[in-house]
């Protein structure tokens, strides 16, 4: 349950950062740099949570 809540929060943060990113200025604006860091960080957290969920499912199958 806690993993799913973390996954939902990470997806929400990812969506907020994507909406905050200004595609006209690309890398020159400091707000865009912050948005890119947020996008990267939330993408990494989503990936790590998904790896954790998958590894727990594999561990349950091996245990049985």
PDBQT receptor file of N, H, CA, C and O in Angstrom, charges set to zero:
ATOM      1  N   UNK A   1       0.819  -1.194   0.000  1.00  0.00    +0.000 N 
ATOM      2  CA  UNK A   1       0.000   0.000   0.000  1.00  0.00    +0.000 C 
ATOM      3  C   UNK A   1       0.865   1.261   0.000  1.00  0.00    +0.000 C 
ATOM      4  O   UNK A   1       0.583   2.213  -0.729  1.00  0.00    +0.000 OA
ATOM      5  N   UNK A   2       1.909   1.264   0.815  1.00  0.00    +0.000 N 
ATOM      6  H   UNK A   2       2.137   0.491   1.407  1.00  0.00    +0.000 HD
ATOM      7  CA  UNK A   2       2.782   2.428   0.918  1.00  0.00    +0.000 C 
ATOM      8  C   UNK A   2       3.529   2.673  -0.398  1.00  0.00    +0.000 C 
ATOM      9  O   UNK A   2       3.781   3.817  -0.778  1.00  0.00    +0.000 OA
ATOM     10  N   UNK A   3       3.876   1.581  -1.087  1.00  0.00    +0.000 N 
ATOM     11  H   UNK A   3       3.671   0.652  -0.779  1.00  0.00    +0.000 HD
ATOM     12  CA  UNK A   3       4.574   1.719  -2.368  1.00  0.00    +0.000 C 
ATOM     13  C   UNK A   3       3.666   2.352  -3.414  1.00  0.00    +0.000 C 
ATOM     14  O   UNK A   3       4.109   3.168  -4.223  1.00  0.00    +0.000 OA
ATOM     15  N   UNK A   4       2.395   1.970  -3.391  1.00  0.00    +0.000 N 
ATOM     16  H   UNK A   4       2.035   1.308  -2.734  1.00  0.00    +0.000 HD
ATOM     17  CA  UNK A   4       1.454   2.532  -4.361  1.00  0.00    +0.000 C 
ATOM     18  C   UNK A   4       1.209   4.015  -4.106  1.00  0.00    +0.000 C 
ATOM     19  O   UNK A   4       1.056   4.794  -5.047  1.00  0.00    +0.000 OA
ATOM     20  N   UNK A   5       1.171   4.405  -2.837  1.00  0.00    +0.000 N 
ATOM     21  H   UNK A   5       1.295   3.772  -2.072  1.00  0.00    +0.000 HD
ATOM     22  CA  UNK A   5       1.007   5.817  -2.509  1.00  0.00    +0.000 C 
ATOM     23  C   UNK A   5       2.225   6.608  -2.985  1.00  0.00    +0.000 C 
ATOM     24  O   UNK A   5       2.082   7.691  -3.552  1.00  0.00    +0.000 OA
ATOM     25  N   UNK A   6       3.415   6.071  -2.757  1.00  0.00    +0.000 N 
ATOM     26  H   UNK A   6       3.531   5.191  -2.296  1.00  0.00    +0.000 HD
ATOM     27  CA  UNK A   6       4.631   6.723  -3.238  1.00  0.00    +0.000 C 
ATOM     28  C   UNK A   6       4.659   6.826  -4.744  1.00  0.00    +0.000 C 
ATOM     29  O   UNK A   6       5.114   7.831  -5.291  1.00  0.00    +0.000 OA
ATOM     30  N   UNK A   7       4.175   5.794  -5.424  1.00  0.00    +0.000 N 
ATOM     31  H   UNK A   7       3.805   4.978  -4.980  1.00  0.00    +0.000 HD
ATOM     32  CA  UNK A   7       4.120   5.808  -6.886  1.00  0.00    +0.000 C 
ATOM     33  C   UNK A   7       3.155   6.882  -7.390  1.00  0.00    +0.000 C 
ATOM     34  O   UNK A   7       3.452   7.588  -8.353  1.00  0.00    +0.000 OA
ATOM     35  N   UNK A   8       2.011   6.998  -6.742  1.00  0.00    +0.000 N 
ATOM     36  H   UNK A   8       1.769   6.424  -5.959  1.00  0.00    +0.000 HD
ATOM     37  CA  UNK A   8       1.030   8.007  -7.139  1.00  0.00    +0.000 C 
ATOM     38  C   UNK A   8       1.580   9.412  -6.911  1.00  0.00    +0.000 C 
ATOM     39  O   UNK A   8       1.415  10.288  -7.760  1.00  0.00    +0.000 OA
ATOM     40  N   UNK A   9       2.230   9.627  -5.775  1.00  0.00    +0.000 N 
ATOM     41  H   UNK A   9       2.364   8.915  -5.085  1.00  0.00    +0.000 HD
ATOM     42  CA  UNK A   9       2.821  10.942  -5.494  1.00  0.00    +0.000 C 
ATOM     43  C   UNK A   9       3.903  11.279  -6.523  1.00  0.00    +0.000 C 
ATOM     44  O   UNK A   9       3.992  12.420  -6.977  1.00  0.00    +0.000 OA
ATOM     45  N   UNK A  10       4.718  10.299  -6.888  1.00  0.00    +0.000 N 
ATOM     46  H   UNK A  10       4.645   9.372  -6.519  1.00  0.00    +0.000 HD
ATOM     47  CA  UNK A  10       5.776  10.538  -7.873  1.00  0.00    +0.000 C 
ATOM     48  C   UNK A  10       5.199  10.886  -9.243  1.00  0.00    +0.000 C 
ATOM     49  O   UNK A  10       5.726  11.755  -9.938  1.00  0.00    +0.000 OA
ATOM     50  N   UNK A  11       4.137  10.221  -9.625  1.00  0.00    +0.000 N 
ATOM     51  H   UNK A  11       3.709   9.515  -9.061  1.00  0.00    +0.000 HD
ATOM     52  CA  UNK A  11       3.495  10.513 -10.909  1.00  0.00    +0.000 C 
ATOM     53  C   UNK A  11       2.892  11.919 -10.895  1.00  0.00    +0.000 C 
ATOM     54  O   UNK A  11       2.980  12.645 -11.885  1.00  0.00    +0.000 OA
ATOM     55  N   UNK A  12       2.283  12.297  -9.775  1.00  0.00    +0.000 N 
ATOM     56  H   UNK A  12       2.212  11.707  -8.971  1.00  0.00    +0.000 HD
ATOM     57  CA  UNK A  12       1.712  13.643  -9.665  1.00  0.00    +0.000 C 
ATOM     58  C   UNK A  12       2.812  14.696  -9.775  1.00  0.00    +0.000 C 
ATOM     59  O   UNK A  12       2.648  15.694 -10.477  1.00  0.00    +0.000 OA
ATOM     60  N   UNK A  13       3.931  14.477  -9.085  1.00  0.00    +0.000 N 
ATOM     61  H   UNK A  13       4.065  13.667  -8.515  1.00  0.00    +0.000 HD
ATOM     62  CA  UNK A  13       5.048  15.424  -9.157  1.00  0.00    +0.000 C 
ATOM     63  C   UNK A  13       5.613  15.489 -10.578  1.00  0.00    +0.000 C 
ATOM     64  O   UNK A  13       5.980  16.564 -11.051  1.00  0.00    +0.000 OA
ATOM     65  N   UNK A  14       5.682  14.342 -11.260  1.00  0.00    +0.000 N 
ATOM     66  H   UNK A  14       5.384  13.468 -10.876  1.00  0.00    +0.000 HD
ATOM     67  CA  UNK A  14       6.153  14.315 -12.642  1.00  0.00    +0.000 C 
ATOM     68  C   UNK A  14       5.243  15.144 -13.544  1.00  0.00    +0.000 C 
ATOM     69  O   UNK A  14       5.726  15.917 -14.371  1.00  0.00    +0.000 OA
ATOM     70  N   UNK A  15       3.930  14.988 -13.388  1.00  0.00    +0.000 N 
ATOM     71  H   UNK A  15       3.538  14.360 -12.716  1.00  0.00    +0.000 HD
ATOM     72  CA  UNK A  15       2.975  15.734 -14.207  1.00  0.00    +0.000 C 
ATOM     73  C   UNK A  15       3.080  17.233 -13.927  1.00  0.00    +0.000 C 
ATOM     74  O   UNK A  15       3.038  18.043 -14.853  1.00  0.00    +0.000 OA
ATOM     75  N   UNK A  16       3.216  17.600 -12.662  1.00  0.00    +0.000 N 
ATOM     76  H   UNK A  16       3.250  16.942 -11.910  1.00  0.00    +0.000 HD
ATOM     77  CA  UNK A  16       3.348  19.016 -12.307  1.00  0.00    +0.000 C 
ATOM     78  C   UNK A  16       4.598  19.615 -12.943  1.00  0.00    +0.000 C 
ATOM     79  O   UNK A  16       4.553  20.725 -13.474  1.00  0.00    +0.000 OA
ATOM     80  N   UNK A  17       5.717  18.887 -12.892  1.00  0.00    +0.000 N 
ATOM     81  H   UNK A  17       5.755  17.986 -12.461  1.00  0.00    +0.000 HD
ATOM     82  CA  UNK A  17       6.955  19.407 -13.466  1.00  0.00    +0.000 C 
ATOM     83  C   UNK A  17       6.898  19.483 -14.989  1.00  0.00    +0.000 C 
ATOM     84  O   UNK A  17       7.465  20.400 -15.582  1.00  0.00    +0.000 OA
ATOM     85  N   UNK A  18       6.231  18.547 -15.618  1.00  0.00    +0.000 N 
ATOM     86  H   UNK A  18       5.770  17.802 -15.137  1.00  0.00    +0.000 HD
ATOM     87  CA  UNK A  18       6.081  18.606 -17.075  1.00  0.00    +0.000 C 
ATOM     88  C   UNK A  18       5.216  19.808 -17.472  1.00  0.00    +0.000 C 
ATOM     89  O   UNK A  18       5.502  20.488 -18.458  1.00  0.00    +0.000 OA
ATOM     90  N   UNK A  19       4.164  20.059 -16.700  1.00  0.00    +0.000 N 
ATOM     91  H   UNK A  19       3.932  19.506 -15.899  1.00  0.00    +0.000 HD
ATOM     92  CA  UNK A  19       3.313  21.216 -16.998  1.00  0.00    +0.000 C 
ATOM     93  C   UNK A  19       4.020  22.536 -16.697  1.00  0.00    +0.000 C 
ATOM     94  O   UNK A  19       3.715  23.557 -17.314  1.00  0.00    +0.000 OA
ATOM     95  N   UNK A  20       4.958  22.520 -15.757  1.00  0.00    +0.000 N 
ATOM     96  H   UNK A  20       5.205  21.691 -15.256  1.00  0.00    +0.000 HD
ATOM     97  CA  UNK A  20       5.691  23.733 -15.388  1.00  0.00    +0.000 C 
ATOM     98  C   UNK A  20       6.812  24.052 -16.385  1.00  0.00    +0.000 C 
ATOM     99  O   UNK A  20       7.274  25.191 -16.453  1.00  0.00    +0.000 OA
ATOM    100  N   UNK A  21       7.245  23.060 -17.148  1.00  0.00    +0.000 N 
ATOM    101  H   UNK A  21       6.870  22.135 -17.092  1.00  0.00    +0.000 HD
ATOM    102  CA  UNK A  21       8.353  23.251 -18.092  1.00  0.00    +0.000 C 
ATOM    103  C   UNK A  21       7.902  24.117 -19.258  1.00  0.00    +0.000 C 
ATOM    104  O   UNK A  21       6.845  23.882 -19.843  1.00  0.00    +0.000 OA
ATOM    105  N   UNK A  22       8.710  25.124 -19.594  1.00  0.00    +0.000 N 
ATOM    106  H   UNK A  22       9.568  25.316 -19.119  1.00  0.00    +0.000 HD
ATOM    107  CA  UNK A  22       8.422  26.016 -20.721  1.00  0.00    +0.000 C 
ATOM    108  C   UNK A  22       9.240  25.555 -21.922  1.00  0.00    +0.000 C 
ATOM    109  O   UNK A  22      10.468  25.635 -21.905  1.00  0.00    +0.000 OA
ATOM    110  N   UNK A  23       8.572  25.079 -22.952  1.00  0.00    +0.000 N 
ATOM    111  H   UNK A  23       7.574  25.015 -22.966  1.00  0.00    +0.000 HD
ATOM    112  CA  UNK A  23       9.252  24.489 -24.094  1.00  0.00    +0.000 C 
ATOM    113  C   UNK A  23       9.860  25.525 -25.042  1.00  0.00    +0.000 C 
ATOM    114  O   UNK A  23      10.624  25.161 -25.936  1.00  0.00    +0.000 OA
ATOM    115  N   UNK A  24       9.541  26.790 -24.865  1.00  0.00    +0.000 N 
ATOM    116  H   UNK A  24       8.920  27.086 -24.139  1.00  0.00    +0.000 HD
ATOM    117  CA  UNK A  24      10.086  27.822 -25.748  1.00  0.00    +0.000 C 
ATOM    118  C   UNK A  24      11.522  28.192 -25.398  1.00  0.00    +0.000 C 
ATOM    119  O   UNK A  24      12.338  28.407 -26.295  1.00  0.00    +0.000 OA
ATOM    120  N   UNK A  25      11.843  28.268 -24.112  1.00  0.00    +0.000 N 
ATOM    121  H   UNK A  25      11.181  28.094 -23.384  1.00  0.00    +0.000 HD
ATOM    122  CA  UNK A  25      13.161  28.731 -23.698  1.00  0.00    +0.000 C 
ATOM    123  C   UNK A  25      14.167  27.607 -23.500  1.00  0.00    +0.000 C 
ATOM    124  O   UNK A  25      15.368  27.865 -23.419  1.00  0.00    +0.000 OA
ATOM    125  N   UNK A  26      13.713  26.400 -23.424  1.00  0.00    +0.000 N 
ATOM    126  H   UNK A  26      12.738  26.190 -23.490  1.00  0.00    +0.000 HD
ATOM    127  CA  UNK A  26      14.520  25.203 -23.211  1.00  0.00    +0.000 C 
ATOM    128  C   UNK A  26      15.397  25.320 -21.974  1.00  0.00    +0.000 C 
ATOM    129  O   UNK A  26      14.863  25.351 -20.866  1.00  0.00    +0.000 OA
ATOM    130  N   UNK A  27      16.745  25.389 -22.110  1.00  0.00    +0.000 N 
ATOM    131  H   UNK A  27      17.180  25.364 -23.011  1.00  0.00    +0.000 HD
ATOM    132  CA  UNK A  27      17.627  25.299 -20.949  1.00  0.00    +0.000 C 
ATOM    133  C   UNK A  27      18.051  26.646 -20.378  1.00  0.00    +0.000 C 
ATOM    134  O   UNK A  27      18.687  26.682 -19.325  1.00  0.00    +0.000 OA
ATOM    135  N   UNK A  28      17.722  27.749 -21.035  1.00  0.00    +0.000 N 
ATOM    136  H   UNK A  28      17.205  27.719 -21.891  1.00  0.00    +0.000 HD
ATOM    137  CA  UNK A  28      18.256  29.047 -20.613  1.00  0.00    +0.000 C 
ATOM    138  C   UNK A  28      17.607  29.572 -19.338  1.00  0.00    +0.000 C 
ATOM    139  O   UNK A  28      18.247  30.318 -18.597  1.00  0.00    +0.000 OA
ATOM    140  N   UNK A  29      16.386  29.215 -19.063  1.00  0.00    +0.000 N 
ATOM    141  H   UNK A  29      15.866  28.608 -19.664  1.00  0.00    +0.000 HD
ATOM    142  CA  UNK A  29      15.670  29.731 -17.907  1.00  0.00    +0.000 C 
ATOM    143  C   UNK A  29      15.941  28.863 -16.677  1.00  0.00    +0.000 C 
ATOM    144  O   UNK A  29      16.017  27.638 -16.777  1.00  0.00    +0.000 OA
ATOM    145  N   UNK A  30      16.086  29.507 -15.521  1.00  0.00    +0.000 N 
ATOM    146  H   UNK A  30      16.024  30.502 -15.440  1.00  0.00    +0.000 HD
ATOM    147  CA  UNK A  30      16.379  28.739 -14.301  1.00  0.00    +0.000 C 
ATOM    148  C   UNK A  30      15.176  27.903 -13.868  1.00  0.00    +0.000 C 
ATOM    149  O   UNK A  30      15.351  26.839 -13.275  1.00  0.00    +0.000 OA
ATOM    150  N   UNK A  31      13.951  28.369 -14.157  1.00  0.00    +0.000 N 
ATOM    151  H   UNK A  31      13.808  29.233 -14.639  1.00  0.00    +0.000 HD
ATOM    152  CA  UNK A  31      12.770  27.569 -13.822  1.00  0.00    +0.000 C 
ATOM    153  C   UNK A  31      12.736  26.283 -14.629  1.00  0.00    +0.000 C 
ATOM    154  O   UNK A  31      12.280  25.252 -14.135  1.00  0.00    +0.000 OA
ATOM    155  N   UNK A  32      13.215  26.334 -15.868  1.00  0.00    +0.000 N 
ATOM    156  H   UNK A  32      13.585  27.171 -16.270  1.00  0.00    +0.000 HD
ATOM    157  CA  UNK A  32      13.264  25.125 -16.686  1.00  0.00    +0.000 C 
ATOM    158  C   UNK A  32      14.274  24.122 -16.129  1.00  0.00    +0.000 C 
ATOM    159  O   UNK A  32      14.048  22.912 -16.174  1.00  0.00    +0.000 OA
ATOM    160  N   UNK A  33      15.386  24.633 -15.606  1.00  0.00    +0.000 N 
ATOM    161  H   UNK A  33      15.570  25.615 -15.569  1.00  0.00    +0.000 HD
ATOM    162  CA  UNK A  33      16.374  23.725 -15.016  1.00  0.00    +0.000 C 
ATOM    163  C   UNK A  33      15.791  23.018 -13.801  1.00  0.00    +0.000 C 
ATOM    164  O   UNK A  33      16.007  21.822 -13.607  1.00  0.00    +0.000 OA
ATOM    165  N   UNK A  34      15.055  23.759 -12.989  1.00  0.00    +0.000 N 
ATOM    166  H   UNK A  34      14.880  24.731 -13.147  1.00  0.00    +0.000 HD
ATOM    167  CA  UNK A  34      14.426  23.164 -11.813  1.00  0.00    +0.000 C 
ATOM    168  C   UNK A  34      13.378  22.138 -12.239  1.00  0.00    +0.000 C 
ATOM    169  O   UNK A  34      13.265  21.072 -11.633  1.00  0.00    +0.000 OA
ATOM    170  N   UNK A  35      12.620  22.459 -13.272  1.00  0.00    +0.000 N 
ATOM    171  H   UNK A  35      12.712  23.325 -13.764  1.00  0.00    +0.000 HD
ATOM    172  CA  UNK A  35      11.616  21.514 -13.771  1.00  0.00    +0.000 C 
ATOM    173  C   UNK A  35      12.273  20.255 -14.320  1.00  0.00    +0.000 C 
ATOM    174  O   UNK A  35      11.779  19.150 -14.096  1.00  0.00    +0.000 OA
ATOM    175  N   UNK A  36      13.380  20.412 -15.037  1.00  0.00    +0.000 N 
ATOM    176  H   UNK A  36      13.782  21.310 -15.219  1.00  0.00    +0.000 HD
ATOM    177  CA  UNK A  36      14.080  19.238 -15.568  1.00  0.00    +0.000 C 
ATOM    178  C   UNK A  36      14.635  18.362 -14.449  1.00  0.00    +0.000 C 
ATOM    179  O   UNK A  36      14.586  17.135 -14.536  1.00  0.00    +0.000 OA
ATOM    180  N   UNK A  37      15.160  18.989 -13.400  1.00  0.00    +0.000 N 
ATOM    181  H   UNK A  37      15.199  19.986 -13.329  1.00  0.00    +0.000 HD
ATOM    182  CA  UNK A  37      15.654  18.218 -12.255  1.00  0.00    +0.000 C 
ATOM    183  C   UNK A  37      14.494  17.478 -11.595  1.00  0.00    +0.000 C 
ATOM    184  O   UNK A  37      14.640  16.321 -11.202  1.00  0.00    +0.000 OA
ATOM    185  N   UNK A  38      13.352  18.136 -11.471  1.00  0.00    +0.000 N 
ATOM    186  H   UNK A  38      13.233  19.076 -11.790  1.00  0.00    +0.000 HD
ATOM    187  CA  UNK A  38      12.176  17.488 -10.894  1.00  0.00    +0.000 C 
ATOM    188  C   UNK A  38      11.668  16.339 -11.737  1.00  0.00    +0.000 C 
ATOM    189  O   UNK A  38      11.264  15.304 -11.207  1.00  0.00    +0.000 OA
ATOM    190  N   UNK A  39      11.686  16.520 -13.060  1.00  0.00    +0.000 N 
ATOM    191  H   UNK A  39      12.014  17.361 -13.491  1.00  0.00    +0.000 HD
ATOM    192  CA  UNK A  39      11.266  15.456 -13.971  1.00  0.00    +0.000 C 
ATOM    193  C   UNK A  39      12.198  14.253 -13.849  1.00  0.00    +0.000 C 
ATOM    194  O   UNK A  39      11.747  13.110 -13.790  1.00  0.00    +0.000 OA
ATOM    195  N   UNK A  40      13.496  14.522 -13.812  1.00  0.00    +0.000 N 
ATOM    196  H   UNK A  40      13.863  15.451 -13.860  1.00  0.00    +0.000 HD
ATOM    197  CA  UNK A  40      14.474  13.445 -13.692  1.00  0.00    +0.000 C 
ATOM    198  C   UNK A  40      14.344  12.724 -12.354  1.00  0.00    +0.000 C 
ATOM    199  O   UNK A  40      14.379  11.494 -12.305  1.00  0.00    +0.000 OA
ATOM    200  N   UNK A  41      14.196  13.480 -11.274  1.00  0.00    +0.000 N 
ATOM    201  H   UNK A  41      14.169  14.479 -11.314  1.00  0.00    +0.000 HD
ATOM    202  CA  UNK A  41      14.100  12.876  -9.942  1.00  0.00    +0.000 C 
ATOM    203  C   UNK A  41      12.831  12.046  -9.791  1.00  0.00    +0.000 C 
ATOM    204  O   UNK A  41      12.878  10.940  -9.252  1.00  0.00    +0.000 OA
ATOM    205  N   UNK A  42      11.708  12.560 -10.255  1.00  0.00    +0.000 N 
ATOM    206  H   UNK A  42      11.670  13.459 -10.692  1.00  0.00    +0.000 HD
ATOM    207  CA  UNK A  42      10.468  11.799 -10.126  1.00  0.00    +0.000 C 
ATOM    208  C   UNK A  42      10.471  10.578 -11.049  1.00  0.00    +0.000 C 
ATOM    209  O   UNK A  42       9.897   9.546 -10.702  1.00  0.00    +0.000 OA
ATOM    210  N   UNK A  43      11.105  10.681 -12.209  1.00  0.00    +0.000 N 
ATOM    211  H   UNK A  43      11.572  11.519 -12.491  1.00  0.00    +0.000 HD
ATOM    212  CA  UNK A  43      11.220   9.519 -13.094  1.00  0.00    +0.000 C 
ATOM    213  C   UNK A  43      12.071   8.429 -12.440  1.00  0.00    +0.000 C 
ATOM    214  O   UNK A  43      11.750   7.244 -12.539  1.00  0.00    +0.000 OA
ATOM    215  N   UNK A  44      13.144   8.827 -11.780  1.00  0.00    +0.000 N 
ATOM    216  H   UNK A  44      13.405   9.789 -11.700  1.00  0.00    +0.000 HD
ATOM    217  CA  UNK A  44      13.989   7.855 -11.079  1.00  0.00    +0.000 C 
ATOM    218  C   UNK A  44      13.228   7.193  -9.930  1.00  0.00    +0.000 C 
ATOM    219  O   UNK A  44      13.345   5.986  -9.718  1.00  0.00    +0.000 OA
ATOM    220  N   UNK A  45      12.456   7.978  -9.195  1.00  0.00    +0.000 N 
ATOM    221  H   UNK A  45      12.361   8.959  -9.367  1.00  0.00    +0.000 HD
ATOM    222  CA  UNK A  45      11.713   7.390  -8.082  1.00  0.00    +0.000 C 
ATOM    223  C   UNK A  45      10.627   6.438  -8.584  1.00  0.00    +0.000 C 
ATOM    224  O   UNK A  45      10.389   5.398  -7.970  1.00  0.00    +0.000 OA
ATOM    225  N   UNK A  46       9.971   6.777  -9.684  1.00  0.00    +0.000 N 
ATOM    226  H   UNK A  46      10.165   7.622 -10.183  1.00  0.00    +0.000 HD
ATOM    227  CA  UNK A  46       8.977   5.872 -10.276  1.00  0.00    +0.000 C 
ATOM    228  C   UNK A  46       9.644   4.567 -10.692  1.00  0.00    +0.000 C 
ATOM    229  O   UNK A  46       9.114   3.487 -10.433  1.00  0.00    +0.000 OA
ATOM    230  N   UNK A  47      10.797   4.663 -11.332  1.00  0.00    +0.000 N 
ATOM    231  H   UNK A  47      11.227   5.541 -11.543  1.00  0.00    +0.000 HD
ATOM    232  CA  UNK A  47      11.512   3.469 -11.777  1.00  0.00    +0.000 C 
ATOM    233  C   UNK A  47      11.936   2.599 -10.592  1.00  0.00    +0.000 C 
ATOM    234  O   UNK A  47      11.806   1.376 -10.646  1.00  0.00    +0.000 OA
ATOM    235  N   UNK A  48      12.437   3.216  -9.532  1.00  0.00    +0.000 N 
ATOM    236  H   UNK A  48      12.543   4.210  -9.489  1.00  0.00    +0.000 HD
ATOM    237  CA  UNK A  48      12.878   2.447  -8.368  1.00  0.00    +0.000 C 
ATOM    238  C   UNK A  48      11.710   1.781  -7.658  1.00  0.00    +0.000 C 
ATOM    239  O   UNK A  48      11.839   0.645  -7.202  1.00  0.00    +0.000 OA
ATOM    240  N   UNK A  49      10.571   2.462  -7.553  1.00  0.00    +0.000 N 
ATOM    241  H   UNK A  49      10.466   3.385  -7.923  1.00  0.00    +0.000 HD
ATOM    242  CA  UNK A  49       9.397   1.858  -6.919  1.00  0.00    +0.000 C 
ATOM    243  C   UNK A  49       8.880   0.692  -7.753  1.00  0.00    +0.000 C 
ATOM    244  O   UNK A  49       8.494  -0.341  -7.205  1.00  0.00    +0.000 OA
ATOM    245  N   UNK A  50       8.872   0.851  -9.080  1.00  0.00    +0.000 N 
ATOM    246  H   UNK A  50       9.186   1.690  -9.525  1.00  0.00    +0.000 HD
ATOM    247  CA  UNK A  50       8.427  -0.250  -9.942  1.00  0.00    +0.000 C 
ATOM    248  C   UNK A  50       9.370  -1.452  -9.844  1.00  0.00    +0.000 C 
ATOM    249  O   UNK A  50       8.915  -2.596  -9.845  1.00  0.00    +0.000 OA
ATOM    250  N   UNK A  51      10.667  -1.202  -9.760  1.00  0.00    +0.000 N 
ATOM    251  H   UNK A  51      11.036  -0.273  -9.759  1.00  0.00    +0.000 HD
ATOM    252  CA  UNK A  51      11.628  -2.301  -9.582  1.00  0.00    +0.000 C 
ATOM    253  C   UNK A  51      11.372  -3.009  -8.258  1.00  0.00    +0.000 C 
ATOM    254  O   UNK A  51      11.437  -4.237  -8.192  1.00  0.00    +0.000 OA
ATOM    255  N   UNK A  52      11.081  -2.250  -7.200  1.00  0.00    +0.000 N 
ATOM    256  H   UNK A  52      11.028  -1.253  -7.254  1.00  0.00    +0.000 HD
ATOM    257  CA  UNK A  52      10.795  -2.845  -5.898  1.00  0.00    +0.000 C 
ATOM    258  C   UNK A  52       9.541  -3.709  -5.943  1.00  0.00    +0.000 C 
ATOM    259  O   UNK A  52       9.527  -4.811  -5.393  1.00  0.00    +0.000 OA
ATOM    260  N   UNK A  53       8.494  -3.221  -6.590  1.00  0.00    +0.000 N 
ATOM    261  H   UNK A  53       8.505  -2.327  -7.036  1.00  0.00    +0.000 HD
ATOM    262  CA  UNK A  53       7.250  -3.988  -6.693  1.00  0.00    +0.000 C 
ATOM    263  C   UNK A  53       7.471  -5.272  -7.477  1.00  0.00    +0.000 C 
ATOM    264  O   UNK A  53       6.998  -6.334  -7.073  1.00  0.00    +0.000 OA
ATOM    265  N   UNK A  54       8.185  -5.183  -8.594  1.00  0.00    +0.000 N 
ATOM    266  H   UNK A  54       8.568  -4.320  -8.922  1.00  0.00    +0.000 HD
ATOM    267  CA  UNK A  54       8.440  -6.365  -9.418  1.00  0.00    +0.000 C 
ATOM    268  C   UNK A  54       9.320  -7.362  -8.682  1.00  0.00    +0.000 C 
ATOM    269  O   UNK A  54       9.083  -8.567  -8.764  1.00  0.00    +0.000 OA
ATOM    270  N   UNK A  55      10.332  -6.884  -7.964  1.00  0.00    +0.000 N 
ATOM    271  H   UNK A  55      10.525  -5.905  -7.897  1.00  0.00    +0.000 HD
ATOM    272  CA  UNK A  55      11.214  -7.804  -7.237  1.00  0.00    +0.000 C 
ATOM    273  C   UNK A  55      10.480  -8.507  -6.107  1.00  0.00    +0.000 C 
ATOM    274  O   UNK A  55      10.772  -9.667  -5.816  1.00  0.00    +0.000 OA
ATOM    275  N   UNK A  56       9.532  -7.832  -5.463  1.00  0.00    +0.000 N 
ATOM    276  H   UNK A  56       9.295  -6.889  -5.699  1.00  0.00    +0.000 HD
ATOM    277  CA  UNK A  56       8.749  -8.489  -4.423  1.00  0.00    +0.000 C 
ATOM    278  C   UNK A  56       7.839  -9.559  -5.016  1.00  0.00    +0.000 C 
ATOM    279  O   UNK A  56       7.641 -10.607  -4.402  1.00  0.00    +0.000 OA
ATOM    280  N   UNK A  57       7.282  -9.310  -6.199  1.00  0.00    +0.000 N 
ATOM    281  H   UNK A  57       7.442  -8.459  -6.698  1.00  0.00    +0.000 HD
ATOM    282  CA  UNK A  57       6.448 -10.326  -6.857  1.00  0.00    +0.000 C 
ATOM    283  C   UNK A  57       7.288 -11.542  -7.245  1.00  0.00    +0.000 C 
ATOM    284  O   UNK A  57       6.832 -12.677  -7.105  1.00  0.00    +0.000 OA
ATOM    285  N   UNK A  58       8.506 -11.318  -7.729  1.00  0.00    +0.000 N 
ATOM    286  H   UNK A  58       8.877 -10.396  -7.843  1.00  0.00    +0.000 HD
ATOM    287  CA  UNK A  58       9.397 -12.417  -8.087  1.00  0.00    +0.000 C 
ATOM    288  C   UNK A  58       9.780 -13.207  -6.842  1.00  0.00    +0.000 C 
ATOM    289  O   UNK A  58       9.839 -14.436  -6.874  1.00  0.00    +0.000 OA
ATOM    290  N   UNK A  59      10.041 -12.498  -5.746  1.00  0.00    +0.000 N 
ATOM    291  H   UNK A  59       9.993 -11.499  -5.721  1.00  0.00    +0.000 HD
ATOM    292  CA  UNK A  59      10.424 -13.169  -4.504  1.00  0.00    +0.000 C 
ATOM    293  C   UNK A  59       9.282 -14.030  -3.984  1.00  0.00    +0.000 C 
ATOM    294  O   UNK A  59       9.523 -15.119  -3.465  1.00  0.00    +0.000 OA
ATOM    295  N   UNK A  60       8.031 -13.561  -4.115  1.00  0.00    +0.000 N 
ATOM    296  H   UNK A  60       7.835 -12.676  -4.537  1.00  0.00    +0.000 HD
ATOM    297  CA  UNK A  60       6.881 -14.361  -3.689  1.00  0.00    +0.000 C 
ATOM    298  C   UNK A  60       6.753 -15.633  -4.525  1.00  0.00    +0.000 C 
ATOM    299  O   UNK A  60       6.436 -16.694  -3.987  1.00  0.00    +0.000 OA
ATOM    300  N   UNK A  61       6.995 -15.542  -5.840  1.00  0.00    +0.000 N 
ATOM    301  H   UNK A  61       7.253 -14.680  -6.278  1.00  0.00    +0.000 HD
ATOM    302  CA  UNK A  61       6.910 -16.714  -6.700  1.00  0.00    +0.000 C 
ATOM    303  C   UNK A  61       8.003 -17.722  -6.400  1.00  0.00    +0.000 C 
ATOM    304  O   UNK A  61       7.770 -18.930  -6.458  1.00  0.00    +0.000 OA
ATOM    305  N   UNK A  62       9.194 -17.237  -6.080  1.00  0.00    +0.000 N 
ATOM    306  H   UNK A  62       9.383 -16.256  -6.033  1.00  0.00    +0.000 HD
ATOM    307  CA  UNK A  62      10.292 -18.129  -5.746  1.00  0.00    +0.000 C 
ATOM    308  C   UNK A  62      10.038 -18.806  -4.413  1.00  0.00    +0.000 C 
ATOM    309  O   UNK A  62      10.375 -19.977  -4.239  1.00  0.00    +0.000 OA
ATOM    310  N   UNK A  63       9.446 -18.084  -3.470  1.00  0.00    +0.000 N 
ATOM    311  H   UNK A  63       9.172 -17.133  -3.612  1.00  0.00    +0.000 HD
ATOM    312  CA  UNK A  63       9.180 -18.610  -2.139  1.00  0.00    +0.000 C 
ATOM    313  C   UNK A  63       8.155 -19.753  -2.197  1.00  0.00    +0.000 C 
ATOM    314  O   UNK A  63       8.259 -20.715  -1.436  1.00  0.00    +0.000 OA
ATOM    315  N   UNK A  64       7.186 -19.653  -3.079  1.00  0.00    +0.000 N 
ATOM    316  H   UNK A  64       7.101 -18.872  -3.698  1.00  0.00    +0.000 HD
ATOM    317  CA  UNK A  64       6.133 -20.678  -3.183  1.00  0.00    +0.000 C 
ATOM    318  C   UNK A  64       6.655 -21.886  -3.842  1.00  0.00    +0.000 C 
ATOM    319  O   UNK A  64       5.921 -22.858  -4.021  1.00  0.00    +0.000 OA
TER     320      UNK A  64
